[in-house]
Structures are given as structure tokens and as C-alpha cells.
Amino acid sequence: MSKKKITMIIVAVLVLLLIAVFAYRTYSNRGYSIVYLATGEVYIGKLTTFPDLQLKDSYVLQVTKDEKDPTKNNFQLQALSDALWAPKVLYLTEKNVVFYGPLLPESQIAKKLAEQGK
């Protein structure tokens, strides 16, 4: 075999390997992630990053004051499927995302979602 053919085979294998790694990183996180937006809104859902940021099975984290003790806050997860506008998918603009990351299974939000059977 010529050096040119060997080089082309090596390049093809490397390209396929890069595609496989990229696909694995993009689609392997089937758990819930948190997304914090520049507006201060916090969303929880199943995040995909390719070809753009999309959040499915989404919840918005709402903070309300405790009626009995105004110095305390109550946190609620509101399913976006229950909202009047009920989106199937949230398409996020990257410039508005401050940070995002996967939820730990032992976090309070993950436990709450597991209780609900999500």
C-alpha cells in the first residue's frame, strides 16, 4: 500500500473517532441539567448541545417567599408542559446562558424529579 493511501485511511479513522466522541458527549447525558440564564431564570430539563442548545422535559425553578416567615424562601419546580404556552422544546440562545451543567443524582431537585417518576 502506498503512503498516500495509508495517510488517507489514518485521517478517515481519526475523523470517524472524533465524530463518535462528539456524538457520545452530545447525546450521552440523558439525565437532567440545570440552565441559568442572564435574566435570572433557572431551568431544569434534558439538555442537548448539538446542533444548538435545546431543553426538553423542562421545568422552571420558582422562588417564593414563605407566608409564615418572610425571611425564608420556598422553591418550586413548575413543569413547562403545564404552562399556558407549554413548549415541547426550549431553544436557548447561547449568549443568554450564564452556565449549565448536569444535576447530581443526590441533589434535591434530582430527588424531587425521581419522586415524581420523571
N, C-alpha and C positions, 0 to 999 in steps of 0.2 A: 504494500500500500504506500502511496506517496505521502509526503509530509503535508501537502495541502489537504488531502482527504482526512488525515488524522487530526489536523488542526480544526477542520470543519466539524468533525464528529465531537471533539472535545468542546468546542463552542456550543454546539447544539445541546449536549448533555448539560453544560453549565446553565444555559438559558432555561432548559426544562426544570432543572433543580431550583433555580431562582423563582420560577413561576410556581412550583409546588410549595416552596417555603412561603411565598407571598399569599397563596391561596389558603394554606394552613393557618397562617397568622390572622387572616381576614375572617375566615369562617369558623375557626375552631372555638372561639369564645361564644358559646351558646348560652352562657349564664347572663345574669343581669349586670348592667353597668350603670354608673351614675354620670350625668352630664350637667355641668354647672355653666350657665350662660352669663354673659356680660350684664344682662338685665337683672341678675339675681335669682332667676328662676332655676329650680333644680328638677331635673327629670331623671327618672329611672326607667330602664327598658332594655331590650335586647338590641345592642348596638352593632351595626356593621359600618366599616370604614371604606369599603370599596364598592362602587366607584365614587360614592360620596358618603357623607355621614347620614345614616338613617337609623331611626329609633323605632322599634316595633314593640308591641305589647307594653305600651308606655303608661307611666304614672307620673303625676306631678306631686312633688313634696310640698305640702302646705303647712305653714306655721300659723297657729292661732294662739291668742292669749288665753290662759286658764281663767275661767269665770270666777272661781273661788280665790285664786291667788294670782293677781295681775303681774307679779314678778316672774311667773313661770310660763313657759311656752308648751303648747301641745303640738305634736307633729302628726300629720295625717297623710296617707297616700291616697290620692284621688285618681282612679283609673280614667285615662283619657277616653276610653271606649264609652264611659258614662257621661261624658261632656256633651253639650248640645252640638258641638261641631265634630265630635267623635272621629278623629283621623285614624285611618288604617296604619299610616306610616308618617312619622315626623321627619322631614328632610331638614337637616340642620346646616346652617351656614358656618363654615369653619372660623371665620373672623369673629363670630359671636360666641364661640365656645371658649370659655376660660380654661377648663380642664375636663377630662373624662377619664374613667377607669373602671375596671371590674369591681363588683361588690365582693367582699369576703363572705363566704358561706355563713360565718358566725356573726355577721353584722345584724343589727336589729332589723333593718329593712329586709335583708335576705330571709331572716327568720319569719318576719311578717308575711312575706310573699309565699314562703313554704307552707305556712299555716293555711293560707287561702288556696293552696293547691295549685299555684302558678308555676 
